[in-house]
Amino acid sequence: MTGIKSMGLYAATSIGVGGMIGAGIFSIFGTAVKISGSAVYISFIIAGVVALLNAYSYAKLGVRYQSAGGPIEFILQGFGDGVLSGGLNLLLWISYVFGLALYSRGFSSYAVTFLPPGSAQIWEKIFATAIILIFTAINFIGARAVGKSELFIVSIKFSILVIFAAAGIAYMDTGNLSVSTWPDYKSILFGAGIVFLAYQGFGLITNAVEDINNPETTLPRAIYLSIALVILIYISVSLAVIGNLSIFEIEKAKDYALAAAAKPFLGTIGFKIMALAALISTSSAINASLYGGANVSYLLAKNGRLPFFFERKIWNRGTEGLFITSGLVVLLANFLPLEGIGMLASTSLLIIYVAVNTSHLRLLKETGAKRWIIKASFLSSLIFFGLLIYYEFVSSKLTLGLLLITVFFCFCIEWVYRKLSGRTIKERTD
């Protein structure tokens, strides 16, 4: 493997933290509260445990199979090349598209708070579209500085969230946290299913393994550390929001709940600071996902292999993939509701986790992982997937239908493309 490995523990950890925080606490917090109410922090804990189980699987596989392909490389090693692996790769790409649409909507929800009250709703769509177009242009040009600034950006937003959580907990009304205000256990589990999306960023670390110093020890530590930090942040921020706003107030301001929660104890300045932090967070999540995730999946889908040394930050070998990805993101961000996008992103991602764990069970002799942990990871991911399917069936059959159509078309397109092009997906053996 060639190239200079320049990424240490903190830089690698920042990739995961950047993706997770931008995805979860800002983009879907209001939606999560709508489902699990004042027990939202319990939902974050449950989802965090499932994420840690999957992190163990990813860490073991990432060390054994060091490739920018990440989860698709893991699936290839377990199942070999075929329509199944290729279709799952396309589904992973689509899950990044769903995630990017969610982040852009999260960005727009906070951006409109800087406009005068009563501004036209069209501005939400304008901002959601604009942020994707801006990063598309940067990505097309190839800005290394953006990737190198990720650690700096993550440090800023992490610090802001720590200060917000500490101040919010200090001023919170403990009565808002009473167990008597919790919904039934099914709602808490449904909430855990959707906030699981908030932990998806740790998988991006495996895509950067070729740039990581001493990946045998740094990769697992970066994955575990990023999830542990994010769990603490999610719990603390959840307590701060629930402790300072009623459920009614959170649902009323669900698209910018964190900024609204800062107002009671930090005033208008606190509101603006949190809104600005949200803009930074969602921007860095778009940065990490567009550069580190969607690019990899598209190149594999098109060429069946990655360059020997993959440059994570530049789409210089698949520019049209950048425009296709960005175009789909803009369509979803403008025409689907926020909750629907979140559900689609979570369920499609869970399919990938189930597949990775299934593949890992076939590769235990290669990775040396503990079978019972991999089985626990598989079962928990499968249960979460089932919960979300049930929730979508009950609450939004349109979302469920779109998911089924998406999965069906991923495998159909893969089958047709293979027949027409003869393309196969190569495993990394170097």
HELIX and SHEET records of a PDB file:
HELIX    1   1 LEU A    9  ALA A   23  1                                  15    
HELIX    2   2 PHE A   29  SER A   36  1                                   8    
HELIX    3   3 GLY A   37  ALA A   39  5                                   3    
HELIX    4   4 VAL A   40  ARG A   64  1                                  25    
HELIX    5   5 PRO A   71  PHE A   79  1                                   9    
HELIX    6   6 VAL A   83  ALA A  111  1                                  29    
HELIX    7   7 VAL A  112  PHE A  114  5                                   3    
HELIX    8   8 ILE A  122  ILE A  141  1                                  20    
HELIX    9   9 ARG A  144  LYS A  148  1                                   5    
HELIX   10  10 GLU A  150  TYR A  171  1                                  22    
HELIX   11  11 THR A  174  LEU A  177  5                                   4    
HELIX   12  12 VAL A  179  THR A  181  5                                   3    
HELIX   13  13 TYR A  185  VAL A  195  1                                  11    
HELIX   14  14 PHE A  196  GLY A  203  5                                   8    
HELIX   15  15 LEU A  204  ASN A  207  1                                   4    
HELIX   16  16 VAL A  209  ASP A  211  5                                   3    
HELIX   17  17 PRO A  215  ASN A  244  1                                  30    
HELIX   18  18 ILE A  247  LYS A  252  1                                   6    
HELIX   19  19 LYS A  254  TYR A  256  5                                   3    
HELIX   20  20 ALA A  257  SER A  289  1                                  33    
HELIX   21  21 LEU A  290  ALA A  294  3                                   5    
HELIX   22  22 ASN A  295  ASN A  303  1                                   9    
HELIX   23  23 THR A  319  PHE A  335  1                                  17    
HELIX   24  24 LEU A  338  ARG A  362  1                                  25    
HELIX   25  25 LEU A  364  THR A  367  1                                   4    
HELIX   26  26 ARG A  371  SER A  395  1                                  25    
HELIX   27  27 LYS A  397  SER A  421  1                                  25    
END                                                                             
